[in-house]
């Protein structure tokens, strides 16, 4: 009771008292590992897609053996514009194309191999899927990225040093000929049986040493400084440890790089939840296909994820601070099939309706503490729609509260929180209460926030909401939003 009085007095003082005009109040010091500029740009994307397309689309397989004839690659109506448009309308910010999958077939006319589109019947060997996808993404305002499988079941030298040179040459081609890349995706499936130039044998490699990743990354960094590199262990973003699109709860953006086995293709321990405090900022990506397989199979037309399933994935990936990489596999025409488009449209319509109106913007906000009493760190920053401004407290204040007062009772069932990422992941716990019958009643709680935290709750109707934060270092919160999904809005 005494605690409540004290909080009430502080709130009143902040609400009434003059705020020190304090442009000179220093920002909080960063806490723990922090993101690079390229990671911040990637965080802003939140939702993008994979495009799995190659000979497998025509052989009805998930992994080609490497002995497929280029003759099989023959889309009847390839339409990169339709693929990019579908992605943009679904709300995606970019697409990552399988320029080369494990079978080694290249979707661009690489000068380092004959195993590519140049020997396919498609466009009489004059086509370039990577070029068309890169251009279509640009036209739709999407960023473009590539998947270049390290495992190559076609190449005669796979498993030997000469293959690494080949792989790097291909990476250079892709990094120099197709404009800016936002991501290069290095898959963890490596080594096994294959065609290998006719040897048809099993080749095992040591994931830790064979690829000499630091030097491949260095080559690509120079050519594409803003491209984020994916693997099980980063360096820029990490696998989330499953292919079902579900991040852990919590899902910290940090990893401990000193853990044994923490390298590309290494252990998946700790990837789902991240590791705190961790030694590096390596946030999670949830990769999942809209269908059971990564490649298109007509037999899966009736198994496309429903709008509700996609929504659930969205809340468990983007809503847990990870990004969502949703695979849209083109069919044999080279287009996104109708069932997938329909499901994406339904999913988007629900998201748009949910996030159309932020009720927090209609409330009066009062904080238990504002850093230096300065407007620069005031709670108004939570509802200005900007990730660059934030509410922060004084350094000594690691537990803080915020109250939202509404003129009339508001009904919502979705809560959105974002930390100010350049200062690191500081919040350890949060809880939300509603005011009813003269007391606070908790209706939601959680731990990690990071890039974004979305919570779905049974609809709450109240005139007052309280957010309580517990942090490792004074919190820096960039957004608080309250929304009503179409379900909550229904009487
Ligand atoms: C896996 C691959 O083996 C699958 O074929 C797919 O590309 C998926 C995204 O990554 O490791």
Boltz pocket constraint, residues with backbone or C-beta under 6 A from the ligand:
constraints:
  - pocket:
      binder: B
      contacts: [[A, 62], [A, 187], [A, 188], [A, 189], [A, 287], [A, 294]]
      max_distance: 6.0
